[in-house]
Amino acid sequence: MKIFLSSILVVLSFSIGWAQEEVNLDYYLPDTFSYNPGIPEPSSILGFEVGEWHANHSQVVQYYQAIAASSPRATLVEYGRSYEKRPLLMLIVSSPENIGKIEEIKSSRAGLRNGSAKPNQMPVVMYMGHSVHGNEPSGVNASLLSAYHFAAAKEIEKDLENIVLLIDPAINPDGINRFASWVNSHKSYHPNGDPANRELNEAWPRGRTNHYWFDLNRDWLPVQHPESRGRISQIQAWLPNIVLDFHEMGTDNTFFFQPGIPSRNNPLTPKKNFELTEKIAGYHARLLDEIGSLYYTRESFDDYYYGKGSTYPDIQGAVGILFEQASSRGHLQENVFGKISFPFTIRNQFTTALSSFEAARDMRVELNQYMVDFYKESKAAYAEDDDKAYIFGATEDYARSYHLADILLQHDIQLYSLEEDVSLNRVPFSSGSSFIVPLDQPQYKLIKSMFETRTEFQDSLFYDVSTWNMPMAFNLDYMALSSRILNLAKVEDVSKGLAFRPGKVLGAAGAYSYAIEWQGYYAPRAVYQLMEKGYQVRVAHKAFQNQLGKLFNRGTILIEKGNSNATDEALYEDLRQVASTNAINIHALSTGYTSGINLGSPSIDVLKQPNIALLIDEGIGSADAGEIWHLFDQRMEIPITLMSAGDLSGADLNRYNVLILPTGNYSRVGKAGLSKLKTWLENGGTLIARGTALNWLAANELADFSFETPEKATGADQKPYADLINERGAKVTGGAIFNAKLDTTHPIGYGYPSEDLRVFKSGNQFLKLSENPYANPLVYTENPLANGYVHPENLELIKKKGVIQVSSKGQGRIIGFVDNPNFRAFWFGTNKLFLNAVFFGQTINSASAR
């Protein structure tokens, strides 16, 4: 009782005000532990006590290096680098004996998957992941306390003989550093907690996301970023039993820990997982009770999408635990309870690290046995499943198949490449660009989640997306097979790694022209590289055949020397390099007298090299903007200007022939910017707009887009007040996949072999079809739902609505995208729609625009 009352007093002192001298290590550490004086306290390295300032990433690294250098219990691993080249670190803490045989322990844990391990003879492993959202800083700062406590506390020495801790202090170093810089730069030594204070209102794009403004807590499954790829490699190597995921939520909340809402668990997650989560929750409750902190469970969040830090473990035979601490968003902020201080938020996070340690210690054998049982049950489920394997591929594009295969390999999934052509149910799968995933392997359940089609759900509310079917996202042919097929076709095991297959030039130097088919994912990158070298680049709007009878479809790119002054040999060498690095084949054409159209046809346009500006800043969706930036900068290696929307009026728009408006509010453009944008459009610019940017363009009469809105219910029917939130939430389209029909004769559709396309949709924006039937290159079908959840009312509104629409202003073109073709960087299948708008928007006939 004495400990409880003293904790309450300290909490109240932090709730009422702030004084720097009140922050000390005793506030955080339980008084039941003593510490090795040879292990440095955080303040000795940081120069301040934990919670006085926000530790930046460099300071966190320095402290972790000091811990590893001073403690025989700890060793530090660098598992990658962020985009901004900050080290991604993991501190391994255990007994000195275990630290000396890390590789042996990791190797033995594979037995938990194949059933050969003895759960009672193996240590339990707990991964502690902090601040995947950079502006949720209590996690990363609490990790400093965890590193000190677990490395220095004398009383846990015996416990560590059976426990391995993996402490990841900063999952998102770039975002963490961005936020720490903001709050420290605006900190007063005598804060008042006013929510209007600049310290508590960080500037766009804020610190939540990584360098390219991606939410890394949605990337555990797609693994499209270096932070995620490195982390998942460690998760797969160690197979932790418990994964802790430290977050923050709104300031007026308390503290949440799982279990979450029971009805929103993924059906592939065993019931035992929920039971273990609830058992561990008892440990959190006890320690939070001791320090007098308020908390709750079961009423928020879900465990459906396996791409988050607290849910990915649930499909790996582990238990993921989400912690959500009410955020001070700085050093002190008023809230409904009074005031919440930064040290208070840190202490709650650290306390649940202690409670999790106790749970891991007491439940070691049970947790190890659960992992063994999870994979045994997976094997039994496979035996009952009519599906025995999946096959996927794209005959026209190796790169998309490769990138999906690469994702699977990141998750320790066994994979085979197809080494001979096969046709299954009249669907061709080509040698070298198709892959087979057998289901008779430990990751059976994870594979099912990535390939399944599901349109019926226990609950109609989702914290995140309701589907993530990977072949649909990549626009690949795929099907389930009733046999492993491995004994029916020639295959090669590529589970240990897969090399990116180079393309080549077919033909010799000195050809009349060279043709690049547009189907390849990296064809836009290849074409831009050739534009950079000064070669003439043209696009064919009609099909033709060469002398060998090969058909080249609409969208084929023709390359000639133009005004480059290059020799035949230099051009050929540039083509060879471009083909090799972009996995495309380039065809030499010996004559312009081709079948269909000839190579001097007026149906072939010379293309201008794209000079692109992307509008950003307050009011604009940073995630949408970041996905576009990442697509061009990382994937296509095309330079792009990030321009503040508020600077548009003073910018020299003549530098650009393409402007991109992500979804958002463009009030910052102002009247002068609007006038300049109108003039630029009328003079022939290509404007590409996404989401609510279409509404802004329509409202300002720059484009002719119109929308249908759901009818509001009328009448005075009585409904239970308790149903209000759930009923409204059920009508939110959080993320599902829909069928659409693509006009492959339209420049927006070039490079697509079929008019059938799956697109990702979130949100309830419904674009009416243009009265000009040629202005609707992509339209939802009459039966649009392909995968995931959508409210029945919204499903009716989606039918036969526009996905992409083209409008015009003078000589300019406005290409509107309702839905996001670049979603989370793993929707490879629709990226080309966006790239087509950039490269070919300049060629769209004005008569086809709305």
N, C-alpha and C positions, 0 to 999 in steps of 0.2 A: 504493500500500500504506500510505503514511503517513496518508492521509485515512481509510482503512478502520479502522486500528488506533485512531486518536484517536476515531473515532465509537464504536467498541466500548467504549472507556473511559468515554465520557460516558454511554452507555446503562447501563453497569454502575453508575455513580455514582447514576443515577436509580433503578435497580432495587433498590439496597440501602437507600436512605434519602432524606431530603428536607432540603434546606437552601436557603433562599430565595436566597442569594447565587449559587447555581449556575445560576439561570435567567437567561439573557442571550440577546441576539439572535444571537450567534455560534453558539450551540447549534443553531439552526434553519437559518441561511443557509449555503449552500455558500461555501467560501473562494475559489472561482474567479470570484466576481462582485464588482464595486465598485458603489457606490450614490451617486446624486445627493443631495448634502447638503441640497438645497432641498425634498426630499420628507420630511415628518415621519415619524419612526419611531413605531410604535404606542404605545410607552411615553410619548411626549411628549404624547399626547392622553388615553390611558387613565389615566395616573398610576401604572401598574405594568407590568411586563414581561408579554408574552404567556405564559400558563401559570401565573403566580403566583396569579391570581384568575380566576374565570369572568367573562368580559365579558358584561354584560347588554346588552339590545338597544339601549338608548339610547347606550351607549358605542360599540357597533359603528357605529351611525348617525353619531355624531360623528366617528369616525375616517374613515369613507368620505366624509363631506362634506369633511374636511380634505384627503384625497387628491385629490378632484375639484377642489378650489379651488387646489391647488398644482401639479398636473401637467398639462401640455398633452397628455399621452397619455390622459387619463381624463375621462369625463363621467358624471354620475350621473343615473339615471332612476328616478322613483318610479312603479311600475306598479300600485299599489293600496294598500289598507289592510286590515289584519286586522280580525277582529271587535272586538278591543280597541283599534282605531284606531291601531295601530302601522304606520308606513310600510313597505311592501314595496319594497325597493331592488334595483337592478342597476347595477353599475359596469361601464361599457364601456371597455375598455383596448385601444388600438391605437396606430399611429403618429399623430402630430399631423395629418398629411394625411388619414388615414382618419377621424379624429374629426371633421374638418371636412366630411365628406361621408357621414355615417352613413345618411341617408335614401336616398341614391343607392345605397349598397352593399346596403341591405335590399331595395330595389326590384329590383336586378339579380339578387338571389339567387332570385327567383321563376323565373328562367330555368332553374335546376337542376331544377325540377319539369316545366316544359313543354319542355325540351330545347333551348332557344335559347341557353343560356349556354355559354361556353368555359371548361372547368374549369381550364385552365392560366393563365387571366387573371383569376382571382377569388381573393380571400383565403379562407382557411379560417376557420371560426367555431367556437369552442369555448365551450360553456356549462358553468359550474361551480356546481353547486347544493349548498348546505351545510345540514346539520342539519334535514332535513325532520322528523326526530324530535328534539324539543327537548331531551331528556335524553341526546342523543348529541353532546356539546358539542365534541369535538375538531374537528369540521367547521367550525363557525362561528368558533372561535378560530383555526383554521388559515387561514381566509379573510382574517384581518387580515394575516397574513404574505404571502399571495398578493397582496393589494392593494398592499402595500408593495413587494414584489419586482418585480412586473410594471410598476409605475408608476415605479420608481426604478432598477432594474438597468441599468447603462449598456450592458452587453454584448449585450442583446437588442433594442437599438434598431432594427437592420436587420431582425431577424426580424419585428418588429411591422408592418412594411410589408405583410406578407402574412398576418397573423393578426389576428383580432378576438376578444378575450376578453370573455365576458359573465359577470361574477362576481356571483352572487347569494349574499350572505353569510349570509342567515337566511331560509330558506323558511318557517319556522314561528316567527315572532317571539313569539307568545304563549306557546308551549310553552318556547321557549328562555329567555324571561325568568322563567317559573315555576321552571325548573330552576336557573338561575343564582342566583336569590334563595335557593333552598333550600340549595345547597351552600355558598354564601358565608356564609350566616347560621350555618352549623354548622361552619365551617372552624376548625381549630386551627392556630396558627402552628407547632406542632411535631407534625404528624400521625404516627400510627404504622401506618396502613394496615389496621387491624383491620376486617374486613368487617362486624362488628356495630356499628360506629360509626354514629351517627345521620346523619352527613353522607352516608354511602353508602347510606342506606335512606330515600329520599324518601317523603313522605306521598301517599296517594291524592288525586287521580287520577294523580299523577306528571306529569313534564314531556314525555312522549313526544308527546302529542297537542295539538291546537289548543284554542281556547276551549271548544268544545262536545265535546271529548274524542274527536275524530275523528283517525284515522291519515291524515295528508295524503299519505302515500306510497301510498295506495290510490285517490287522487282525481284522478290525472292524466287519466283517461278520463271519469269521471262529472262532473268539474268542478262540484261542488256547493258549493264554498266560495270566498270571495273570494281567498284565497291562490292557489288553483289556477287560477281564471279569469284572474287577472292574469298569472300565470306562463305559462300556455298561450298567451295572446295574444302574449307576447314570443317564445315558441318558434316560433309560426306565422309571426310577422313576420320573424324572423331565419333560420329553417331551419338551425340549427347542425349541423355535421358530427359533432361529438363532444359528448356530454352526460355530465358527471361527476356522480356521485351519492354523496356522502360520508356514511357511516353508521358505527355502532358495533355490536358484538356482545358476547357474554359475556366476562367478565374473564379466564377461563382459556383464551382462544384466542390466536391470533397476529394476522395481517393477511391478509385475503382480497381479491383482486381478480379480475375476470373475465378469461377465460371461466368460466362456471358449468358445471353438469352438462350435457354435450352432448345427452343424450337428452331433456332437458326444455325444449328450445327450441320456440317456437311454429312450427308448420309453415309459417306465412305469412312467417316471417323467412327471407331468403335465406341460403344457405350462406356466401356471401361475407361476410356480417356477422360470422359466427363467425371466419372467417379473419382479418379485420381486427382483431377484438377480440384474437385470439391474437397478432397482430403487435404491437399496442400493448402487450400484456402484457410483451413482451420489454424494453420501455423501463422499465416499473415494476420489473421484476426487477433490472435493472442498477443503478438508483439505490438500491433498497432493499438490494442486496448491498453497495453502497459504505458504507452507514451501519450495516450488520450487523444488520438487522432480519429476523426470521423472517416467512414468508408462505406462502400456498398458493393454488392455483386448482383449478377443475374439480370439486371434491368437495362443494360446497355451492351452494345457491341455484339459481334457475332463471330463464329468460327466457320464461315462458309468458303470464302475465297482462299485458296492455298498459297497465294502469293505474298502473304504478310508474315511478319516475324513471329506472331503468336499462333499462326495456323499452319505454316509450312511444316513445323515439327509434328503436327498431328497426323500427317500422312507419311511420317517417317518412323512411326513406332515410339515417338517421344511425346512429351507433354509441353505444350507451349503455354506460357503464362503472360498475359498482357497486364501491365500496370499503367494506370492513367492518373496522374497527379494534377490537381488544379494548379494552374500556372500563375506565377507572379509576373511573368513576361518581362521581368527586369529584376530590380532589387527589392521593390516594395510596391504593392498595389492594393487599393481599396477593393473589397468585395462584400458580398452580402453578410459575411460573418464578421466583418470589421476590416482588417487588413491582413494580407498574406505576404509573407516575406520569403525571399529566396532561400535562406537557410532552412526554413520550415519545410519547403518543398523537397530540399535535398535530404533532410532527415527521414522523411517518409519513404523515399526511394531506397535509401540505405537500409532502413529498418526491414523492408521487404526482401532485401538481399540477404540479410541475416536470417529471416524466417525461412527463406527458400533453402538456405544452407542446412538449417535444422531438418527441414522436410527431406532433403536429399540424403542426409545422414541416416535418418530413421527409416526411410523407405527404399534404401539402396537395393536390396534383393528384390523387392516388389517391383521396382521400376525396371530393373534389368530383366526380370521375368516377363514383364509386360511387353518389352520390346521383342523378346523371343516369341511370345504368344502372338503378337501383332503379325509377324511375318509368317508364322505357322498358319494363322487364319487367312492371310493373303493367299498362301499356296492352296488352301482348301477352297477358297473362293474361285481361284483360277480353275480348279478341277471341275467346279460346277458351271463355269462360264462356257457358253457355246463359242465365244470368240477366243481364239488361240493366238492371234497375232494381228498387227495392223501393218498395212503397207501404205506408203505415201510417196508422192513425187510429182514432178512437172516435166513433161517431155520437152517443153520449149525453154525451160529455164533451170539450170543447175543451181544457181545461187540461192534461190528461195528454199529449195530442198536441203541444201547444205546448211543453211542457217537454222532450220528447224532441227536437223540432225545434231547440230552443235549444241542447241539448248538441251536436248535429251541427254547428251553425253555429260553435260555439266552436273546432272542429277544422278550420276552413276547408274545409268540405264544401259543395258546391253542392246547393241544395235548392229545391224548388218546392212551392207550396201548390196544392191541387186546388180549382178554381173552379167545378166542376159536379159533380153527383152521378153516380157510376158504380157499377156492380155487376160484380164480377169473381168468377167461379166461385161465384156466388150470395152473395157477401159484399159488403154495401153499404159504400161509402166516400163520406162526405158532403163536400159543398163547404164549405170554411172550416174543417173540423176534420180534414182528411187531408192528407198530404204525400207527395211522390214524391222519391226519392233516385236519380238516375241513377248507374250504375256506371262510365260512361265519363268518368272524371275522375281526377285524380292520386291522390286518397285512396281509390282502389278497394280496396286491401287493408285499410285501417282500417275501411271500411264493412263489408266482408265479415266481419271479426272481430266487429263489433257486431251483425250480423244472422244469423250462421251458426248451424246446429244441428250439434253434433258429440258423438257418444257413444262413439267409438273413439279410442284414444290410444296413442302409442308407449310412454309411460311411465305408471305408475299412481301416481306420487308427484307432488304439487303443493305448491309453497311457498305458494301462495295459491289462489284460486278456479279451477275448471276451466272455467267458462263465465260470460259476462256479456252474454247476449243481451238487448239493450235493449228491443225490443218486448215480450218476455215480461215483463221487469221492470216495464214500464209497463201491462201488461194491455191491450195494444192489438191490434186486428186488423192483420195484416200478411201480405204474401206477396211472393214473388219474381216478377218479370214477365219474359217472354221478349222484350219490346220496351221501348223507352224510354218508351212511352205518351205522351210529351210532345206528339207530333203527333196523338194520338187523342183527347185530352181538353183542355179549357181549363185552363191552369195559369198560375201567376204565379211568377216567379223571386224568391225571398225571401233569396237568399244574402247580400245586403248588410245584412240586419237584419229582424227580425220583431217587430211590435208585439203586445202582449197584447190580445186582442180583448175589449172590454167586453161585459157582459150588459146586460139592460134589463128594465123592468117592462112586462108585456103587459096593458094595461088602465088604467083611470083611478083617481083617488083616490076614497075613500069606498066601496070595495068591502066586501062582507060579510066576506070573509077573503082571505088571500093564500097561495098555495101555492108551495113551493120543492121541486123534485124533488131527491132525494138523490144522483143519479148524479154530479153535478159534483164535481170534486176539492176545490174550495174551498167546497162547501156547508157543511161544519162550521164553517169560519171565518165565513161569512156569518151562520149561525145564532147563533154565540156573540156576534157583534157586535150582533145584535138583542136577545139576552138581556141584554147589558150596558146597553141602553137601556131595559130594563124591560118590553118587550113580552111578551105571552103566546106561548109556543112549544109546539106539540103535534106528536106524531108519529102518523101513521095506520098501523095494523098490517094494514089491508086496503085493497085498491084501490078507487078510485071514479072516476067520470067527471063532468066539468063539463057545463054546458048546451050546450057546443059539441061534445061527444062526445070530448074529449081524455081519455085514460086517465092517471091518476096512480097509480103503483104503490106497493106497501108501502114505508114509509120516507119518504113524502112529508111534508114539514114544513108545518104551518099556522101562520100568523102573524096575531094579532089584537092590538088595543090593550091588552087586559087592564086592569091597574090603572095604566097608564103616564100617564094624563091627557093623552095626546098628541092633537092635532087630526088630522083626516083628512089634511090637507095635510102635517103634520109626519111622520106615519107614511109617507106616500107618498114624501116626499123621502128619508127614511132608507132605505126599500126601494130607491129608485133608486140611491143611492150604493153600497149593499151589492151590488146586482146588477152595477153597473158594474165595481167593483174586484175582484170574485170570479168574473167570467166565467160567471155563471149568469143564467138568465131566471126571473123571478118572475111568477106568473100571478094576476091578479085574479079572484076568484070572486064572482059576483053573488048567489048564493043558497046556503043550506046544504042545499037539497033536491037533493042530487047523486045520480047513479045509483050503484048498489052500496051503499056505506054513506053515510049522511048525515053532515054535519059535526059533529053533536052525538053521534055514535055512541060507545058504550062501548069500541069498538075503537080509539079515539083517546086516547092518554095525554098529559097535560101533562108536559112535561119540566122537570126541575130543572137549573139552570145548573151545569155541572161546576166543582167546587172540588177541585183536584188536588194531591196530594203525591206526589213521586217519591222513593223511598228510595235513598240513595246511601252511599258510604264504603267502608272497607276490606272486602274480601271480595266486593264487588259488581262486576260487569263494567262498567268505566267506558265502554267502547265502546257497549254496549247502552244504558246510562243516557244517554249523550250523544246517541245517535240519537233517543231519546224526547224529551229536552229540546229538541233542535233542531227536531223535528217540531212541537212545540207553540209554542215561542218564536219561531222564524223563519217557519215555513210557516203555521201556523194562528193565530198572534198571540194565543195563549191563555196567560195567566199560569199558572205552575206553581211550586210550592214544592219546593225541593231540601232534603230532610230526612235527616239522618244516621240510619241504621238504629239506631245506639246511643242515639239520643234519643227513640225511639218511646215508651218507657215514661213519659217525662215530658211528652209532647206532648199538646195539646188536640186530639184526633182529631175532635171534633165540628165543627171548622172545615171538614172535608173530607168529601165524599161519594164521592170516588174516590181510592184508593191504588194506586200502581203499583210493582211489585217487578220490577226487571230481573233477568236471570239472575245467579246468584251464591250466596254463602254468607251466611246470615242469623243466624249464631251470636251476633252482637253485639246482636241484639234482646233476648235474655235472657228469663227467665221472666216478669218483670213486663211487658215489652213484648208478649210472646206473649199474655198474659192480656188486656191492653188491646185488642190487635188482634182477639181472639176476640169480645170484648164489642161492639166497633165493628161487626164483621161481623154479629153476631146482631141488631143494631139496624138493619140495612138498608144498610150500606155496600157499594160495588162495589169489589172487589179484582181487579186485573189483574196476572197474573204471567207471567213469561217464563222459558223454559229450566229451569235447575236450581232456580229458585225454586219450581217445581211440586213437585220432590222434597222440598224443605224443608217446604212446606205439608202434603204428604201425611204426612211423618214426624211432624209435630206435630198431626196429626188436625184440621187446619183445612180440608182439602179432600180429596176422594176421587179421587185420581189414582193410577193404577198403570202400571207400565212393564214392557216386555219387554227382557231383556238377552241379548246373544249367548251361546250356549252355548260354554263353554270346551272346547277339544279335549282328549280323553282318550287314553291309550295312551302308548307309549314310543317312538314313531317318532323316528328320527334325522333332524335337519335341519342343513344347513350353517350354522355360526355366522355366516358372512359374510352370510347372507340375512336375519338377524334384524331389523335396522332397516328394511330395505325392505319386508319382509313385514308388519310392524306398521304401517308408514306407509301402505301400500296400503289398509288398512282404515279409515283416517281419512277421513271425509266432509268434505273441506276446503271444499266449496262447489259445489253443483249445483242444477239446477232440476227440479222434480217436478210432475206432474199431480195435481190434487186436485179433489174434488167438493164444491161449496158449496151449502148449503141456503139459497137466496135468499129463502125465506119466514121464516127466522129473523132476529131483529134484527141479529145479527152479519153477515148476508148482505145487508142492505138496501143498495140503490144499485148492486148488481152485476147486469148484464143477463143473465148466463149462469151456469149452475152450474159450467162449466169454468173452472178457475183455475190459473195457474202460480205456484208458491211456491218461494222460495229456502230451501235447507236446508244447514246446516253442523253437524257433530257427529252423534253416534250416540245420540240420545235417541228412544226408540220408545214412544209413548203408546198403551196398549191402549184399545180402544173401550169406552165406558161401556155397561153393560147397559141403561141407559135410552137408547133410540135417538134421543130428542129432544135429548140432551145433546152430540151430536157434529155441530156445524154445519159443520165442514170436515174432510174425511177424504181421505187419499191413495187414489188409484185402484188398481185391480188391475194396471195397467200404468203405474207411476208415473214412470219416468225420462223427462224431456222433453229435457234438454240437460246435458251435462257428464259427469263420471266419478263412479261409485259402485262400491264393491266388490260383487261378486255376492252375497256373504252378507248384506251390509247391504241390498241391493236387495230381497231376500226379506223381510227384517224390516220394511221400510218399507210394504209392500203392506197396504192396508186398515187402516192405523194412523191415530190421531187427529192432526190438526194443531192444531185448537182444540177445547177441551172446556169445558163449563160445570158447575160444582159449586155447592153452596149450603151456607150455614151460618146457621140461623135465618132472618131476613129478608134476609140478605145474599147476594150472588152473587160467586163466584170464577170468573173467566174466564181459562183457562190457554192460553197460546200456546207450543207446543213450539218453533216456528221463528220467525225474526226477520222480522216484516212491515215493518220500517223499515230494512233492511240498507243501510248506507252512504249513506243519504239519497237513493238513486236508485231504490229499489223503490217507485215511486209507485203501482204497481198493487195493492199489498197494504196500503198505509197506511190505507185506509178501514176495513179489518177492525179495526184497533186503535182508530181513532176511533169506530167503531160501538160497541165495548165501552165506551168512555168515555161516549158520549152516550146509548146505549140499554140499557146493562147494567142500569140501574135498572128497566127495563120487562120483563125476561125473566121469563116465568112460572116459578114455583118448581117446578111439576110437570115441567118440562123439564130440570131440573138433576140432575146425578148425586148 
